[in-house]
Amino acid sequence: MKTINEIQDEIIEEFSELDDWMDRYQMLIDLGNGQPPLAAADKVESNLIEGCQSRLWLVCDAKDGALFFRAESDALIVKGIVMLLIRVLNGHTADEILNTELYFIDKIGLREHLSPTRSNGLLAMLKQMRMYALAFKAKG
């Protein structure tokens, strides 16, 4: 399995092949569209991310010491962003998730190309993923 940093480097490379931000947004939308929807049972209040302008549900499952995330949003760009985060963090341990620096966000220019509300949403997603990791670690 690839390390978190190897996956981040892959994403940086994929985005660097696209010069135009409209193409990058389209890549995010395509990423989001490629994901299966969450089951209705997962689309509950407790899975909604606070601080996200659009509605975003995030679910975390633990299996064999690793965390696996699933998400859905009613906004395509948001769905794409959360799918990038999931791609980077899925299948890793709580410690790996908590101890990693997600440098790809700045390297691909994502933060600077998001509106302030979307940027807050991105931070809220990250915070929630780390909270899941903390909770899992505390249980362990």
C-alpha positions as CSV (number, residue, x, y, z in Angstrom):
1,M,0.0,0.0,0.0
2,K,1.2,3.5,-0.8
3,T,2.1,6.0,1.9
4,I,0.1,9.1,2.5
5,N,3.0,11.2,1.0
6,E,3.2,9.0,-2.1
7,I,-0.5,9.5,-2.8
8,Q,-0.1,13.3,-2.2
9,D,2.7,13.4,-4.7
10,E,0.6,11.5,-7.3
11,I,-2.2,14.1,-6.9
12,I,0.3,17.0,-7.2
13,E,1.6,15.4,-10.4
14,E,-2.0,14.9,-11.8
15,F,-2.9,18.5,-11.1
16,S,0.4,19.8,-12.5
17,E,-0.6,18.4,-15.9
18,L,-3.5,20.8,-16.0
19,D,-2.5,24.5,-16.3
20,D,-6.0,25.9,-16.4
21,W,-8.0,26.1,-13.2
22,M,-11.2,25.5,-15.1
23,D,-9.7,22.1,-16.1
24,R,-8.7,21.5,-12.4
25,Y,-12.3,22.3,-11.3
26,Q,-13.6,19.9,-13.9
27,M,-11.2,17.2,-12.6
28,L,-12.6,17.8,-9.1
29,I,-16.2,17.5,-10.4
30,D,-15.4,14.3,-12.3
31,L,-13.8,12.9,-9.1
32,G,-17.0,13.7,-7.2
33,N,-19.2,12.3,-9.9
34,G,-17.3,9.0,-9.9
35,Q,-18.2,8.2,-6.4
36,P,-21.1,6.0,-5.3
37,P,-23.8,7.8,-3.3
38,L,-24.0,7.2,0.4
39,A,-26.8,5.0,1.7
40,A,-29.8,6.9,3.1
41,A,-29.0,5.5,6.6
42,D,-25.6,7.3,6.4
43,K,-27.2,10.7,5.5
44,V,-28.1,11.6,9.0
45,E,-27.5,14.8,11.0
46,S,-24.7,13.2,13.0
47,N,-22.7,12.7,9.8
48,L,-23.1,16.2,8.5
49,I,-20.0,18.4,8.6
50,E,-20.4,21.6,10.6
51,G,-18.9,24.7,8.9
52,C,-19.5,23.5,5.4
53,Q,-21.7,25.8,3.3
54,S,-23.1,22.9,1.3
55,R,-24.4,19.7,2.8
56,L,-21.6,17.2,3.3
57,W,-21.9,13.9,5.0
58,L,-18.8,12.0,6.1
59,V,-18.7,8.5,7.5
60,C,-15.7,6.7,8.9
61,D,-15.4,2.9,9.4
62,A,-12.5,1.1,11.0
63,K,-11.2,-2.2,9.8
64,D,-8.1,-4.0,10.9
65,G,-6.6,-0.9,12.6
66,A,-7.1,1.3,9.5
67,L,-9.7,4.0,8.8
68,F,-11.9,4.1,5.8
69,F,-14.0,7.2,4.8
70,R,-17.1,7.6,2.7
71,A,-18.7,10.9,1.8
72,E,-21.4,12.6,-0.2
73,S,-22.2,16.2,-0.8
74,D,-24.9,18.1,-2.7
75,A,-22.1,20.4,-4.2
76,L,-20.0,18.8,-6.9
77,I,-16.7,20.7,-6.1
78,V,-17.1,19.9,-2.4
79,K,-17.6,16.2,-3.3
80,G,-14.5,16.3,-5.4
81,I,-12.4,17.9,-2.6
82,V,-13.6,15.4,0.0
83,M,-12.8,12.6,-2.5
84,L,-9.2,13.9,-2.8
85,L,-8.9,13.8,1.0
86,I,-10.4,10.3,1.2
87,R,-8.0,9.2,-1.5
88,V,-5.0,10.4,0.6
89,L,-6.2,9.2,4.0
90,N,-8.2,6.0,3.3
91,G,-6.8,2.8,4.6
92,H,-4.3,4.4,6.9
93,T,-4.0,4.2,10.7
94,A,-5.2,6.9,13.1
95,D,-1.6,7.7,13.9
96,E,-0.7,8.1,10.3
97,I,-3.7,10.4,9.7
98,L,-3.0,12.5,12.8
99,N,0.8,12.8,12.2
100,T,0.7,13.7,8.5
101,E,1.0,17.1,6.9
102,L,-1.4,17.4,4.0
103,Y,0.9,19.5,1.8
104,F,-0.8,18.6,-1.5
105,I,-3.6,21.1,-0.7
106,D,-1.3,24.1,-1.1
107,K,1.0,22.5,-3.7
108,I,-1.9,22.1,-6.2
109,G,-3.2,25.6,-5.4
110,L,-6.5,24.4,-4.0
111,R,-6.6,26.7,-1.0
112,E,-5.9,29.8,-3.0
113,H,-8.5,28.9,-5.6
114,L,-11.4,28.3,-3.2
115,S,-13.8,30.9,-2.0
116,P,-13.5,31.7,1.7
117,T,-16.6,29.6,2.5
118,R,-15.2,26.6,0.5
119,S,-11.9,27.0,2.3
120,N,-13.7,26.8,5.6
121,G,-15.5,23.7,4.4
122,L,-12.1,22.1,3.5
123,L,-10.8,22.9,7.0
124,A,-14.0,21.5,8.5
125,M,-13.6,18.2,6.5
126,L,-10.0,17.8,7.6
127,K,-10.9,18.6,11.2
128,Q,-13.7,15.9,11.2
129,M,-11.4,13.3,9.6
130,R,-8.8,14.0,12.3
131,M,-11.6,13.8,15.0
132,Y,-12.5,10.4,13.7
133,A,-8.9,9.3,13.9
134,L,-8.6,10.7,17.5
135,A,-11.8,8.9,18.5
136,F,-10.6,5.6,17.0
137,K,-7.2,6.0,18.7
138,A,-8.9,6.7,22.1
139,K,-11.0,3.6,21.7
140,G,-8.0,1.5,20.8
